[in-house]
Amino acid sequence: MEQVVELKSRDSDNKVTLSNFKLKYEDAPRIIELLIIVKHEIFSAKANIEIEEYDILSLKNRLQELYNGTNKMMAFMFNPISSQIVMNFEADEFGHVQIQLHLRNPELTDELSIGLKMDLTFLPEIICDLEAVISNKNEEPLM
């Protein structure tokens, strides 16, 4: 079964989907290749990217802190492409999370910024999905 991690807005069809996780390099740092799809209103974009396995763990841990209320705001960048994808999360006192995603093309000056609004109750499922990717609990190996 393919592992999919989806961040979906509660009041629109805007979403960010991470899928097709594959272990590309097993040496430290372990590099994971994945497909990212961004849908914003009538626009959509997709790209295959490579990130460090640690980034998935870090994102999971920071989302857990957001859910637990330890942190109310956080910025997250994937390595080694930290200047290309930036995610900002902010939780309010009403149990909502505002996510700002900024995608930049390093070769051009283009930037796509989208906003997602989620309910905090969706974070445990996302955290679980990220844990499954990290633990490789999906039936097919990352390789």
N, C-alpha and C positions, 0 to 999 in steps of 0.2 A: 504494500500500500504506500502510495506516494505521500510524503509529509508536506503539508501546506500550512503556512502561517499567514493569517489574514487580519489586517487592521481595516475595519469597515466603519464608515461614518453612520451614526444613528439616524441622521435626518437627510441623507442624500445617498446617491449611488457611488459616491467617492470611496475609493479603497486602494490599499496597497497590499499586494500579495507576494509572498516569498515562497518559491517552490523549486522543484528539481534540484535538491541539495545533493551534491556529489563531492566526495573527498578527492581533491586534486593532487595535493602534496601531503604525504604522511609525516615528513620530517618537520621538526619544530621550526617555525610555527606552522601548525597544520592549516592548510589553505582549503577552504570550501568554495566550490563554484555553485552559484545558484541563479535562478531566474527571478528578477523583480519586475512586477507589472504594476503600473500606477494608472488608475482610472480617475479622471477628474472631469466631471460633467460630460461634455461630448468628446473630450480629448483622452487619449491613452498612449502610454509609452511602455516599452519593455526593453530589458537589457539583461544579458548574462554578465554577472559580476563575480569577482573573487574577493573573499573576505577571510580574515583569520577566524579560526574556530572559537578563539577566545571572545570575539565580538558577540557571538550568539549567546554565550554564557553571560557576558556582561549585560547584554540587553535584557536577558531573562531576570537577572538579579536586580537590575535597576527598575524594571517593571514591577517586580515583587515589592520593592521598597515603596514605589508609588502606590501600589494597592494597599499596603500595610499602613500607609500614612507617614512613613519615616521621612520621605521626601515629597514635596508638593510640586517641585519643578525639576526638570532635568533636560540636558541636551545630550544627544547621542550621535556619534560619528563612527562609521565603519572604517577599519584599517585594512589595507593601506590606501583606501580611496576616500579618506576623511574629508577632503575638500569637495568631493562630488556628491555625497549624500549626507545630509544632516537632518536629524529628527529632534524636534523640541516637544517635550511633553509637559503639560501643566494641569494639575488636578485642582478642582475647586471644592468648597465646603459642601456642595450639593451632590457630590458623587459623580461628577462629570470630568472627563479628560479631554482637553483640547490638544490636538497633535498638529504641529506644523512640520511639513516635509519640504525640504529644499533640495532640488536636484540641479546640479551644475555640470555643464559640459566643459571640461578643462581646455579643450582646443578652441572653443568659441566663447563668447560672452553670454551665451544663453543660460537662462535659469528658469526653472519651473517651480513654483511654490504652491502648495495646496494645503488646505486645512481639513482636518477630520475632527468630528466631535463624537466621543464614545462615552458610554456609561462605564463606570469602574467595574461593574459586575461582569464585563466581558474580559477583563484582564486575566482572571485565572485560566480561562481556556487558552488564551494566547501564551501565557507562561507555560502551561502544560505542553502546548505544541512545540515551543522552543526547547523544553526539556527533552521531549522525544527526539528532536533533531540532535541535541547534544549527546544523549544517551544511546542514540542510534537504535531506539526501540522500534522503529518502523521495520516492517518485515524484510524490506530490501536494504542491503548495505549501502552506505554512502558511496562506495567505489563503483 
